[in-house]
Protein backbone atom coordinates (compact mmCIF):
# COMPACT_ATOMS: atom_id res chain seq x y z
CA UNK A 1 0.00 0.00 0.00
CA UNK A 2 2.84 2.38 0.93
CA UNK A 3 4.55 1.53 -2.35
CA UNK A 4 1.35 2.34 -4.23
CA UNK A 5 1.00 5.69 -2.48
CA UNK A 6 4.66 6.46 -3.07
CA UNK A 7 4.36 5.58 -6.76
CA UNK A 8 1.22 7.68 -7.10
CA UNK A 9 2.90 10.67 -5.46
CA UNK A 10 5.91 10.28 -7.72
CA UNK A 11 3.61 10.51 -10.72
CA UNK A 12 1.54 13.30 -9.23
CA UNK A 13 4.37 15.64 -8.21
CA UNK A 14 5.69 16.22 -11.76
CA UNK A 15 2.12 16.78 -12.91
CA UNK A 16 1.56 19.34 -10.14
CA UNK A 17 4.87 20.96 -11.01
CA UNK A 18 3.81 21.27 -14.64
CA UNK A 19 0.49 22.72 -13.61
CA UNK A 20 2.23 25.16 -11.28
CA UNK A 21 4.67 26.22 -13.96
CA UNK A 22 1.85 26.56 -16.45
CA UNK A 23 -0.21 28.62 -14.01
CA UNK A 24 2.79 30.83 -13.21
CA UNK A 25 3.49 31.44 -16.87
CA UNK A 26 -0.13 32.35 -17.46
CA UNK A 27 -0.08 34.74 -14.53
CA UNK A 28 2.96 36.52 -15.90
CA UNK A 29 1.45 36.56 -19.38
CA UNK A 30 -1.53 38.36 -18.00
CA UNK A 31 0.79 41.10 -16.78
CA UNK A 32 3.55 43.12 -18.37
CA UNK A 33 4.94 40.19 -20.39
CA UNK A 34 2.41 41.14 -23.06
CA UNK A 35 4.20 44.46 -23.59
CA UNK A 36 7.96 44.93 -23.62
CA UNK A 37 8.38 48.00 -21.44
CA UNK A 38 11.65 49.90 -21.58
CA UNK A 39 12.78 52.21 -18.79
CA UNK A 40 15.41 54.19 -20.72
CA UNK A 41 14.45 57.09 -22.95
CA UNK A 42 17.63 56.67 -24.97
CA UNK A 43 16.90 53.00 -25.62
CA UNK A 44 13.31 53.81 -26.53
CA UNK A 45 14.26 56.53 -29.01
CA UNK A 46 16.95 54.34 -30.58
CA UNK A 47 14.46 51.51 -31.03
CA UNK A 48 11.87 53.93 -32.39
CA UNK A 49 14.28 55.26 -35.01
CA UNK A 50 15.30 51.74 -36.06
CA UNK A 51 11.75 50.40 -36.32
CA UNK A 52 10.06 53.64 -37.44
CA UNK A 53 7.49 53.16 -34.68
CA UNK A 54 6.03 55.85 -32.43
CA UNK A 55 6.71 55.74 -28.69
CA UNK A 56 4.07 55.28 -26.00
CA UNK A 57 5.46 56.94 -22.85
CA UNK A 58 3.63 56.01 -19.65
CA UNK A 59 4.20 58.21 -16.60
CA UNK A 60 2.89 56.18 -13.68
CA UNK A 61 2.94 55.70 -9.93
CA UNK A 62 2.75 51.94 -10.00
CA UNK A 63 2.50 51.24 -6.26
CA UNK A 64 0.31 54.09 -5.06
CA UNK A 65 -1.76 55.64 -7.90
CA UNK A 66 -5.18 54.02 -8.18
CA UNK A 67 -5.89 55.26 -11.69
CA UNK A 68 -2.44 54.11 -12.82
CA UNK A 69 -3.15 50.60 -11.55
CA UNK A 70 -6.55 50.70 -13.25
CA UNK A 71 -4.99 51.76 -16.56
CA UNK A 72 -2.43 48.97 -16.43
CA UNK A 73 -4.96 46.32 -15.42
CA UNK A 74 -7.69 47.29 -17.88
CA UNK A 75 -5.49 48.29 -20.82
CA UNK A 76 -1.78 47.58 -20.95
CA UNK A 77 -1.92 44.20 -19.21
CA UNK A 78 -4.58 42.78 -21.52
CA UNK A 79 -4.25 40.40 -24.43
CA UNK A 80 -6.56 42.51 -26.62
CA UNK A 81 -4.28 45.54 -26.26
CA UNK A 82 -1.14 43.52 -26.92
CA UNK A 83 -2.64 41.83 -29.98
CA UNK A 84 -3.44 45.17 -31.59
CA UNK A 85 -0.59 47.38 -30.42
CA UNK A 86 2.47 45.48 -29.20
CA UNK A 87 4.17 45.48 -32.61
CA UNK A 88 3.01 48.97 -33.57
CA UNK A 89 4.73 51.00 -30.84
CA UNK A 90 7.80 51.22 -28.64
CA UNK A 91 6.75 51.27 -24.97
CA UNK A 92 8.54 53.35 -22.32
CA UNK A 93 7.46 53.23 -18.68
CA UNK A 94 8.61 56.01 -16.36
CA UNK A 95 7.65 55.01 -12.86
CA UNK A 96 7.44 57.25 -9.79
CA UNK A 97 6.90 54.77 -6.95
CA UNK A 98 6.52 55.62 -3.28
CA UNK A 99 7.29 52.25 -1.72
CA UNK A 100 9.37 50.40 -4.30
CA UNK A 101 13.14 50.89 -4.40
CA UNK A 102 14.49 52.73 -7.41
CA UNK A 103 18.05 53.69 -8.27
CA UNK A 104 19.15 57.30 -7.95
CA UNK A 105 20.00 57.36 -11.65
CA UNK A 106 16.55 56.07 -12.63
CA UNK A 107 14.85 58.63 -10.39
CA UNK A 108 16.84 61.47 -11.95
CA UNK A 109 16.16 60.13 -15.45
CA UNK A 110 12.41 59.96 -14.84
CA UNK A 111 12.21 63.35 -13.15
CA UNK A 112 14.05 64.98 -16.04
CA UNK A 113 11.55 63.59 -18.54
CA UNK A 114 8.61 64.50 -16.32
CA UNK A 115 9.79 68.10 -16.35
CA UNK A 116 10.66 68.01 -20.05
CA UNK A 117 7.16 66.93 -21.04
CA UNK A 118 5.36 69.07 -18.47
CA UNK A 119 3.67 66.13 -16.75
CA UNK A 120 1.56 67.26 -13.80
CA UNK A 121 -0.48 64.20 -12.93
CA UNK A 122 -0.61 60.42 -13.12
CA UNK A 123 -1.23 58.47 -15.18
CA UNK A 124 -0.13 60.46 -18.20
CA UNK A 125 0.40 58.78 -21.56
CA UNK A 126 2.36 60.74 -24.15
CA UNK A 127 2.67 59.64 -27.75
CA UNK A 128 5.85 60.61 -29.64
CA UNK A 129 6.75 60.12 -33.27
CA UNK A 130 10.03 58.54 -34.36
CA UNK A 131 11.65 62.00 -34.26
CA UNK A 132 10.55 62.49 -30.64
CA UNK A 133 7.95 65.08 -31.63
CA UNK A 134 4.90 65.01 -29.40
CA UNK A 135 1.79 63.70 -31.14
CA UNK A 136 -0.67 63.90 -28.26
CA UNK A 137 -1.14 63.17 -24.57
CA UNK A 138 -3.89 61.36 -22.71
CA UNK A 139 -4.47 59.35 -19.55
CA UNK A 140 -6.89 56.73 -18.36
CA UNK A 141 -9.75 55.99 -20.73
CA UNK A 142 -12.54 53.57 -20.00
CA UNK A 143 -13.39 50.83 -22.48
CA UNK A 144 -10.60 48.28 -22.20
CA UNK A 145 -7.51 47.33 -24.15
CA UNK A 146 -8.97 47.09 -27.65
CA UNK A 147 -10.61 50.51 -27.46
CA UNK A 148 -7.44 52.11 -26.09
CA UNK A 149 -5.29 50.49 -28.76
CA UNK A 150 -7.67 51.61 -31.50
CA UNK A 151 -7.57 55.14 -30.09
CA UNK A 152 -3.76 55.25 -30.19
CA UNK A 153 -3.65 53.79 -33.70
CA UNK A 154 -6.20 56.32 -34.96
CA UNK A 155 -4.26 59.20 -33.42
CA UNK A 156 -1.13 58.02 -35.21
CA UNK A 157 -3.00 57.63 -38.51
CA UNK A 158 -4.50 61.11 -38.15
CA UNK A 159 -1.07 62.49 -37.30
CA UNK A 160 0.53 60.92 -40.36
CA UNK A 161 -2.25 62.33 -42.53
CA UNK A 162 -1.76 65.69 -40.86
CA UNK A 163 2.00 65.68 -41.50
CA UNK A 164 1.36 64.92 -45.16
CA UNK A 165 -0.99 67.90 -45.43
CA UNK A 166 1.51 70.03 -43.57
CA UNK A 167 4.14 69.29 -46.20
CA UNK A 168 1.67 70.36 -48.88
CA UNK A 169 0.91 73.52 -46.91
CA UNK A 170 4.61 74.34 -46.76
CA UNK A 171 4.63 74.13 -50.55
CA UNK A 172 1.54 76.38 -50.71
CA UNK A 173 -0.41 73.51 -52.28
CA UNK A 174 -3.52 73.76 -50.06
CA UNK A 175 -6.62 75.77 -50.88
CA UNK A 176 -8.24 77.90 -48.12
CA UNK A 177 -10.67 75.15 -47.07
CA UNK A 178 -7.87 72.58 -46.82
CA UNK A 179 -5.77 75.03 -44.81
CA UNK A 180 -8.66 75.47 -42.36
CA UNK A 181 -8.95 71.68 -42.01
CA UNK A 182 -5.21 71.48 -41.34
CA UNK A 183 -5.57 74.15 -38.66
CA UNK A 184 -8.38 72.21 -36.97
CA UNK A 185 -6.28 69.04 -37.04
CA UNK A 186 -3.34 70.90 -35.53
CA UNK A 187 -5.58 72.05 -32.68
CA UNK A 188 -6.93 68.55 -32.09
CA UNK A 189 -3.37 67.20 -31.98
CA UNK A 190 -2.16 70.11 -29.78
CA UNK A 191 0.53 71.06 -32.29
CA UNK A 192 0.96 74.57 -30.90
CA UNK A 193 4.01 75.54 -32.96
CA UNK A 194 2.31 74.41 -36.15
CA UNK A 195 -0.87 76.30 -35.24
CA UNK A 196 0.96 79.63 -35.24
CA UNK A 197 2.62 78.85 -38.57
CA UNK A 198 -0.68 77.81 -40.17
CA UNK A 199 -2.42 80.95 -38.93
CA UNK A 200 0.39 83.08 -40.33
CA UNK A 201 0.06 81.37 -43.69
CA UNK A 202 -3.72 81.75 -43.57
CA UNK A 203 -3.44 85.47 -42.87
CA UNK A 204 -1.37 85.83 -46.02
CA UNK A 205 -3.80 83.83 -48.16
CA UNK A 206 -6.47 85.16 -50.52
CA UNK A 207 -9.24 84.20 -48.05
CA UNK A 208 -7.93 85.30 -44.64
CA UNK A 209 -11.28 85.77 -42.85
CA UNK A 210 -11.25 82.54 -40.84
CA UNK A 211 -7.67 83.05 -39.70
CA UNK A 212 -8.21 86.71 -38.85
CA UNK A 213 -11.03 85.62 -36.55
CA UNK A 214 -8.88 82.92 -34.94
CA UNK A 215 -5.99 85.32 -34.44
CA UNK A 216 -8.28 87.91 -32.88
CA UNK A 217 -9.78 85.28 -30.60
CA UNK A 218 -6.33 84.28 -29.37
CA UNK A 219 -5.28 87.88 -28.73
CA UNK A 220 -8.49 88.57 -26.81
CA UNK A 221 -8.12 85.38 -24.75
CA UNK A 222 -4.60 86.48 -23.81
CA UNK A 223 -5.89 89.82 -22.52
CA UNK A 224 -4.58 91.79 -25.50
CA UNK A 225 -7.93 93.06 -26.74
CA UNK A 226 -6.69 96.68 -26.73
CA UNK A 227 -3.31 95.95 -28.32
CA UNK A 228 -2.36 97.50 -31.63
CA UNK A 229 -2.25 94.08 -33.28
CA UNK A 230 -5.71 93.13 -32.03
CA UNK A 231 -7.20 96.37 -33.29
CA UNK A 232 -5.46 95.99 -36.64
CA UNK A 233 -6.72 92.42 -37.02
CA UNK A 234 -10.24 93.51 -36.10
CA UNK A 235 -10.21 96.39 -38.58
CA UNK A 236 -8.96 94.14 -41.37
CA UNK A 237 -11.58 91.48 -40.65
CA UNK A 238 -14.44 93.97 -40.64
CA UNK A 239 -13.17 95.61 -43.83
CA UNK A 240 -13.47 92.36 -45.80
CA UNK A 241 -17.05 91.86 -44.60
CA UNK A 242 -18.55 95.37 -44.36
CA UNK A 243 -22.16 94.19 -44.69
CA UNK A 244 -21.75 91.21 -42.32
CA UNK A 245 -22.63 88.75 -45.07
CA UNK A 246 -20.05 86.31 -43.74
CA UNK A 247 -21.06 86.96 -40.12
CA UNK A 248 -17.70 88.37 -39.06
CA UNK A 249 -19.24 91.34 -37.23
CA UNK A 250 -21.34 89.01 -35.08
CA UNK A 251 -18.42 86.69 -34.33
CA UNK A 252 -16.25 89.59 -33.20
CA UNK A 253 -19.06 90.99 -31.05
CA UNK A 254 -19.51 87.62 -29.35
CA UNK A 255 -15.76 87.19 -28.80
CA UNK A 256 -15.51 90.62 -27.16
CA UNK A 257 -18.63 90.06 -25.07
CA UNK A 258 -17.38 86.70 -23.79
CA UNK A 259 -14.10 88.24 -22.69
CA UNK A 260 -15.82 91.15 -20.96
CA UNK A 261 -18.36 88.82 -19.35
CA UNK A 262 -15.53 86.70 -17.91
CA UNK A 263 -14.02 89.82 -16.37
CA UNK A 264 -17.45 90.78 -15.03
CA UNK A 265 -17.66 87.52 -13.07
CA UNK A 266 -14.55 88.31 -11.03
CA UNK A 267 -14.86 92.09 -10.73
CA UNK A 268 -17.44 94.69 -9.81
CA UNK A 269 -17.58 95.83 -13.41
CA UNK A 270 -20.54 97.27 -15.27
CA UNK A 271 -22.90 94.84 -17.00
CA UNK A 272 -23.69 97.43 -19.66
CA UNK A 273 -20.01 97.61 -20.58
CA UNK A 274 -19.90 93.85 -21.05
CA UNK A 275 -23.04 93.95 -23.20
CA UNK A 276 -21.86 96.86 -25.33
CA UNK A 277 -20.43 94.75 -28.22
CA UNK A 278 -23.72 92.83 -28.49
CA UNK A 279 -25.86 95.96 -28.25
CA UNK A 280 -23.86 97.71 -30.96
CA UNK A 281 -24.20 94.66 -33.20
CA UNK A 282 -27.95 94.47 -32.53
CA UNK A 283 -28.40 98.14 -33.41
CA UNK A 284 -26.48 97.81 -36.66
CA UNK A 285 -27.27 94.32 -37.95
CA UNK A 286 -30.00 92.88 -35.74
CA UNK A 287 -32.86 93.27 -38.20
CA UNK A 288 -31.00 91.43 -40.95
CA UNK A 289 -29.79 88.67 -38.64
CA UNK A 290 -33.09 87.36 -37.28
CA UNK A 291 -31.64 83.87 -36.73
CA UNK A 292 -29.34 85.22 -34.02
CA UNK A 293 -31.12 88.37 -32.85
CA UNK A 294 -33.29 86.68 -30.23
CA UNK A 295 -30.30 84.75 -28.84
CA UNK A 296 -28.27 87.93 -28.47
CA UNK A 297 -31.18 89.74 -26.81
CA UNK A 298 -31.64 86.89 -24.33
CA UNK A 299 -27.91 86.90 -23.60
CA UNK A 300 -28.12 90.60 -22.79
CA UNK A 301 -31.13 89.94 -20.55
CA UNK A 302 -29.30 87.23 -18.60
CA UNK A 303 -26.17 89.36 -18.18
CA UNK A 304 -28.17 92.32 -16.89
CA UNK A 305 -30.19 90.12 -14.55
CA UNK A 306 -27.00 88.68 -13.04
CA UNK A 307 -26.07 92.22 -11.98
CA UNK A 308 -29.56 93.03 -10.65
CA UNK A 309 -30.69 95.21 -13.56
CA UNK A 310 -34.08 93.54 -13.33
CA UNK A 311 -36.21 96.04 -15.27
CA UNK A 312 -33.78 96.21 -18.17
CA UNK A 313 -33.35 92.43 -18.15
CA UNK A 314 -37.11 92.01 -18.37
CA UNK A 315 -37.27 94.40 -21.31
CA UNK A 316 -34.63 92.51 -23.30
CA UNK A 317 -36.24 89.17 -22.47
CA UNK A 318 -39.48 90.51 -23.97
CA UNK A 319 -37.60 91.75 -27.04
CA UNK A 320 -36.18 88.24 -27.39
CA UNK A 321 -39.65 86.72 -27.14
CA UNK A 322 -40.94 88.98 -29.91
CA UNK A 323 -38.14 88.06 -32.34
CA UNK A 324 -37.72 84.37 -31.43
CA UNK A 325 -39.01 81.50 -33.60
CA UNK A 326 -42.17 79.79 -32.38
CA UNK A 327 -40.49 76.59 -31.05
CA UNK A 328 -38.53 78.54 -28.39
CA UNK A 329 -41.13 81.14 -27.43
CA UNK A 330 -42.51 78.99 -24.60
CA UNK A 331 -39.07 78.65 -23.01
CA UNK A 332 -38.50 82.40 -23.20
CA UNK A 333 -41.97 83.01 -21.78
CA UNK A 334 -41.03 80.92 -18.74
CA UNK A 335 -37.88 83.01 -18.31
CA UNK A 336 -39.97 86.18 -18.46
CA UNK A 337 -42.27 84.86 -15.73
CA UNK A 338 -39.25 84.14 -13.53
CA UNK A 339 -37.86 87.64 -14.04
CA UNK A 340 -41.26 89.15 -13.24
CA UNK A 341 -41.35 87.06 -10.06
CA UNK A 342 -37.93 88.44 -9.08
CA UNK A 343 -39.15 91.96 -9.78
CA UNK A 344 -42.21 91.54 -7.54
CA UNK A 345 -40.08 90.35 -4.63
CA UNK A 346 -37.36 92.96 -4.82
LUMTIMI-525887 format. One line per field, with one value per residue (C-alpha): residue number from 0; residue in one letter; x, y, z. Coordinates in Angstrom, 3 decimals. Example, Ala and Ser with C-alpha at 12.3 -4.5 7.8 and 13.67 -1.06 7.14 Angstrom:
resi	0_1
resn	A_S
x	12.300_13.670
y	-4.500_-1.060
z	7.800_7.140
This chain:
resi	0_1_2_3_4_5_6_7_8_9_10_11_12_13_14_15_16_17_18_19_20_21_22_23_24_25_26_27_28_29_30_31_32_33_34_35_36_37_38_39_40_41_42_43_44_45_46_47_48_49_50_51_52_53_54_55_56_57_58_59_60_61_62_63_64_65_66_67_68_69_70_71_72_73_74_75_76_77_78_79_80_81_82_83_84_85_86_87_88_89_90_91_92_93_94_95_96_97_98_99_100_101_102_103_104_105_106_107_108_109_110_111_112_113_114_115_116_117_118_119_120_121_122_123_124_125_126_127_128_129_130_131_132_133_134_135_136_137_138_139_140_141_142_143_144_145_146_147_148_149_150_151_152_153_154_155_156_157_158_159_160_161_162_163_164_165_166_167_168_169_170_171_172_173_174_175_176_177_178_179_180_181_182_183_184_185_186_187_188_189_190_191_192_193_194_195_196_197_198_199_200_201_202_203_204_205_206_207_208_209_210_211_212_213_214_215_216_217_218_219_220_221_222_223_224_225_226_227_228_229_230_231_232_233_234_235_236_237_238_239_240_241_242_243_244_245_246_247_248_249_250_251_252_253_254_255_256_257_258_259_260_261_262_263_264_265_266_267_268_269_270_271_272_273_274_275_276_277_278_279_280_281_282_283_284_285_286_287_288_289_290_291_292_293_294_295_296_297_298_299_300_301_302_303_304_305_306_307_308_309_310_311_312_313_314_315_316_317_318_319_320_321_322_323_324_325_326_327_328_329_330_331_332_333_334_335_336_337_338_339_340_341_342_343_344_345
resn	X_X_X_X_X_X_X_X_X_X_X_X_X_X_X_X_X_X_X_X_X_X_X_X_X_X_X_X_X_X_X_X_X_X_X_X_X_X_X_X_X_X_X_X_X_X_X_X_X_X_X_X_X_X_X_X_X_X_X_X_X_X_X_X_X_X_X_X_X_X_X_X_X_X_X_X_X_X_X_X_X_X_X_X_X_X_X_X_X_X_X_X_X_X_X_X_X_X_X_X_X_X_X_X_X_X_X_X_X_X_X_X_X_X_X_X_X_X_X_X_X_X_X_X_X_X_X_X_X_X_X_X_X_X_X_X_X_X_X_X_X_X_X_X_X_X_X_X_X_X_X_X_X_X_X_X_X_X_X_X_X_X_X_X_X_X_X_X_X_X_X_X_X_X_X_X_X_X_X_X_X_X_X_X_X_X_X_X_X_X_X_X_X_X_X_X_X_X_X_X_X_X_X_X_X_X_X_X_X_X_X_X_X_X_X_X_X_X_X_X_X_X_X_X_X_X_X_X_X_X_X_X_X_X_X_X_X_X_X_X_X_X_X_X_X_X_X_X_X_X_X_X_X_X_X_X_X_X_X_X_X_X_X_X_X_X_X_X_X_X_X_X_X_X_X_X_X_X_X_X_X_X_X_X_X_X_X_X_X_X_X_X_X_X_X_X_X_X_X_X_X_X_X_X_X_X_X_X_X_X_X_X_X_X_X_X_X_X_X_X_X_X_X_X_X_X_X_X_X_X_X_X_X_X_X_X_X_X_X_X_X_X_X_X_X_X
x	0.000_2.839_4.548_1.348_0.998_4.665_4.361_1.218_2.897_5.908_3.614_1.545_4.373_5.692_2.118_1.559_4.865_3.809_0.486_2.227_4.672_1.847_-0.212_2.794_3.490_-0.131_-0.075_2.958_1.454_-1.535_0.794_3.550_4.943_2.408_4.202_7.964_8.376_11.652_12.779_15.411_14.446_17.630_16.896_13.307_14.257_16.948_14.460_11.867_14.279_15.300_11.753_10.060_7.495_6.027_6.707_4.075_5.456_3.635_4.201_2.891_2.937_2.750_2.503_0.305_-1.755_-5.178_-5.891_-2.440_-3.152_-6.546_-4.987_-2.430_-4.960_-7.686_-5.494_-1.779_-1.921_-4.580_-4.253_-6.556_-4.275_-1.145_-2.637_-3.445_-0.593_2.466_4.174_3.010_4.728_7.798_6.754_8.541_7.457_8.614_7.648_7.442_6.898_6.524_7.289_9.370_13.135_14.491_18.053_19.148_19.999_16.555_14.848_16.836_16.163_12.406_12.213_14.050_11.551_8.609_9.795_10.661_7.156_5.363_3.669_1.559_-0.484_-0.607_-1.232_-0.130_0.399_2.365_2.665_5.845_6.746_10.026_11.647_10.546_7.953_4.897_1.794_-0.668_-1.142_-3.892_-4.468_-6.886_-9.749_-12.545_-13.390_-10.599_-7.510_-8.974_-10.609_-7.445_-5.285_-7.675_-7.568_-3.761_-3.653_-6.200_-4.265_-1.130_-3.005_-4.495_-1.071_0.532_-2.250_-1.755_2.003_1.356_-0.992_1.513_4.141_1.673_0.911_4.609_4.630_1.535_-0.411_-3.520_-6.623_-8.242_-10.667_-7.867_-5.773_-8.658_-8.951_-5.215_-5.570_-8.385_-6.285_-3.338_-5.579_-6.926_-3.374_-2.165_0.530_0.961_4.007_2.309_-0.868_0.959_2.618_-0.676_-2.423_0.394_0.056_-3.722_-3.439_-1.369_-3.801_-6.470_-9.236_-7.933_-11.282_-11.253_-7.673_-8.206_-11.029_-8.881_-5.987_-8.276_-9.784_-6.330_-5.277_-8.490_-8.122_-4.602_-5.888_-4.581_-7.928_-6.685_-3.307_-2.356_-2.248_-5.712_-7.201_-5.461_-6.725_-10.239_-10.213_-8.964_-11.581_-14.436_-13.172_-13.466_-17.052_-18.546_-22.158_-21.750_-22.629_-20.048_-21.062_-17.702_-19.240_-21.338_-18.416_-16.247_-19.064_-19.514_-15.760_-15.512_-18.633_-17.382_-14.103_-15.817_-18.355_-15.531_-14.020_-17.447_-17.657_-14.549_-14.855_-17.439_-17.581_-20.538_-22.903_-23.688_-20.005_-19.897_-23.042_-21.861_-20.433_-23.717_-25.862_-23.858_-24.196_-27.951_-28.396_-26.483_-27.267_-29.996_-32.861_-31.001_-29.786_-33.091_-31.642_-29.343_-31.125_-33.291_-30.302_-28.275_-31.180_-31.640_-27.909_-28.120_-31.134_-29.297_-26.173_-28.170_-30.186_-27.002_-26.070_-29.562_-30.685_-34.084_-36.213_-33.785_-33.348_-37.112_-37.275_-34.626_-36.241_-39.477_-37.596_-36.183_-39.655_-40.939_-38.140_-37.717_-39.008_-42.170_-40.487_-38.534_-41.132_-42.515_-39.073_-38.500_-41.972_-41.034_-37.880_-39.966_-42.269_-39.251_-37.859_-41.260_-41.348_-37.933_-39.147_-42.205_-40.080_-37.356
y	0.000_2.382_1.527_2.339_5.694_6.460_5.582_7.676_10.672_10.283_10.505_13.303_15.636_16.217_16.784_19.339_20.959_21.269_22.722_25.164_26.217_26.560_28.623_30.827_31.443_32.354_34.740_36.520_36.555_38.359_41.103_43.116_40.195_41.141_44.456_44.928_48.000_49.897_52.212_54.188_57.095_56.670_53.002_53.809_56.528_54.338_51.515_53.928_55.258_51.740_50.398_53.636_53.156_55.849_55.736_55.283_56.940_56.008_58.211_56.175_55.699_51.937_51.238_54.093_55.636_54.017_55.260_54.105_50.596_50.702_51.761_48.967_46.321_47.286_48.293_47.579_44.201_42.785_40.402_42.513_45.545_43.523_41.832_45.174_47.383_45.475_45.482_48.967_51.003_51.223_51.275_53.350_53.228_56.013_55.009_57.246_54.766_55.621_52.255_50.400_50.892_52.731_53.693_57.299_57.361_56.074_58.626_61.468_60.130_59.958_63.354_64.982_63.594_64.498_68.103_68.011_66.928_69.067_66.133_67.261_64.198_60.422_58.470_60.457_58.781_60.742_59.644_60.606_60.116_58.544_61.998_62.490_65.076_65.013_63.700_63.897_63.166_61.356_59.355_56.730_55.995_53.568_50.830_48.283_47.333_47.091_50.510_52.112_50.494_51.607_55.142_55.252_53.787_56.318_59.203_58.020_57.629_61.110_62.493_60.921_62.330_65.690_65.681_64.922_67.901_70.028_69.290_70.360_73.517_74.344_74.134_76.385_73.513_73.759_75.766_77.904_75.153_72.582_75.027_75.473_71.684_71.483_74.149_72.214_69.041_70.895_72.051_68.548_67.201_70.105_71.057_74.574_75.537_74.406_76.296_79.626_78.847_77.808_80.948_83.082_81.371_81.755_85.472_85.834_83.831_85.156_84.200_85.303_85.767_82.544_83.051_86.713_85.619_82.921_85.322_87.913_85.281_84.285_87.878_88.566_85.377_86.478_89.817_91.787_93.063_96.676_95.946_97.501_94.081_93.126_96.365_95.985_92.416_93.513_96.388_94.145_91.485_93.974_95.606_92.362_91.861_95.367_94.190_91.213_88.753_86.307_86.961_88.367_91.336_89.009_86.695_89.592_90.993_87.616_87.195_90.617_90.056_86.698_88.236_91.153_88.818_86.698_89.816_90.781_87.524_88.310_92.090_94.689_95.826_97.272_94.841_97.432_97.615_93.845_93.949_96.863_94.748_92.826_95.958_97.708_94.665_94.468_98.142_97.814_94.324_92.883_93.270_91.434_88.669_87.357_83.866_85.218_88.367_86.680_84.752_87.927_89.741_86.892_86.897_90.603_89.940_87.233_89.364_92.321_90.115_88.677_92.217_93.030_95.208_93.541_96.043_96.213_92.427_92.013_94.405_92.511_89.167_90.509_91.748_88.242_86.719_88.983_88.059_84.368_81.504_79.789_76.589_78.544_81.143_78.993_78.646_82.396_83.010_80.919_83.006_86.181_84.859_84.138_87.642_89.146_87.057_88.436_91.962_91.544_90.349_92.964
z	0.000_0.926_-2.346_-4.235_-2.478_-3.067_-6.757_-7.097_-5.456_-7.717_-10.717_-9.231_-8.210_-11.758_-12.909_-10.137_-11.009_-14.636_-13.612_-11.280_-13.960_-16.454_-14.010_-13.206_-16.874_-17.455_-14.525_-15.903_-19.378_-18.000_-16.784_-18.372_-20.391_-23.061_-23.586_-23.621_-21.439_-21.577_-18.788_-20.720_-22.949_-24.966_-25.621_-26.526_-29.007_-30.578_-31.029_-32.387_-35.010_-36.061_-36.322_-37.440_-34.677_-32.426_-28.687_-25.995_-22.854_-19.646_-16.597_-13.682_-9.933_-10.003_-6.263_-5.064_-7.899_-8.180_-11.694_-12.818_-11.552_-13.248_-16.555_-16.430_-15.423_-17.883_-20.825_-20.955_-19.205_-21.519_-24.432_-26.622_-26.258_-26.922_-29.979_-31.587_-30.419_-29.199_-32.611_-33.567_-30.837_-28.638_-24.972_-22.322_-18.679_-16.364_-12.860_-9.787_-6.946_-3.276_-1.717_-4.301_-4.403_-7.409_-8.266_-7.950_-11.648_-12.633_-10.385_-11.948_-15.447_-14.837_-13.146_-16.036_-18.537_-16.315_-16.351_-20.051_-21.043_-18.468_-16.749_-13.800_-12.933_-13.115_-15.180_-18.199_-21.560_-24.150_-27.753_-29.635_-33.272_-34.357_-34.261_-30.639_-31.627_-29.396_-31.144_-28.264_-24.574_-22.713_-19.551_-18.357_-20.727_-20.003_-22.478_-22.198_-24.148_-27.650_-27.460_-26.086_-28.764_-31.500_-30.089_-30.191_-33.698_-34.956_-33.419_-35.213_-38.510_-38.151_-37.296_-40.363_-42.529_-40.856_-41.504_-45.164_-45.430_-43.567_-46.202_-48.878_-46.909_-46.764_-50.546_-50.706_-52.276_-50.063_-50.883_-48.122_-47.073_-46.816_-44.809_-42.364_-42.015_-41.344_-38.661_-36.965_-37.044_-35.528_-32.676_-32.092_-31.980_-29.778_-32.287_-30.902_-32.960_-36.152_-35.243_-35.241_-38.573_-40.173_-38.929_-40.325_-43.691_-43.574_-42.866_-46.021_-48.160_-50.523_-48.049_-44.637_-42.850_-40.837_-39.699_-38.847_-36.555_-34.940_-34.438_-32.884_-30.600_-29.373_-28.729_-26.807_-24.755_-23.815_-22.521_-25.496_-26.737_-26.726_-28.316_-31.634_-33.277_-32.032_-33.287_-36.644_-37.022_-36.097_-38.579_-41.375_-40.650_-40.637_-43.826_-45.799_-44.602_-44.358_-44.687_-42.321_-45.067_-43.741_-40.125_-39.058_-37.232_-35.077_-34.335_-33.195_-31.049_-29.353_-28.800_-27.165_-25.075_-23.791_-22.693_-20.959_-19.349_-17.909_-16.367_-15.027_-13.070_-11.026_-10.729_-9.809_-13.413_-15.269_-16.998_-19.661_-20.583_-21.051_-23.200_-25.332_-28.216_-28.494_-28.249_-30.960_-33.196_-32.535_-33.409_-36.659_-37.950_-35.740_-38.199_-40.955_-38.636_-37.281_-36.727_-34.018_-32.849_-30.227_-28.845_-28.467_-26.810_-24.333_-23.603_-22.793_-20.552_-18.605_-18.183_-16.887_-14.545_-13.044_-11.982_-10.646_-13.561_-13.329_-15.266_-18.168_-18.155_-18.373_-21.311_-23.296_-22.474_-23.968_-27.037_-27.389_-27.138_-29.906_-32.335_-31.431_-33.600_-32.376_-31.045_-28.391_-27.429_-24.597_-23.014_-23.203_-21.777_-18.738_-18.308_-18.464_-15.732_-13.526_-14.039_-13.240_-10.062_-9.082_-9.779_-7.541_-4.635_-4.822
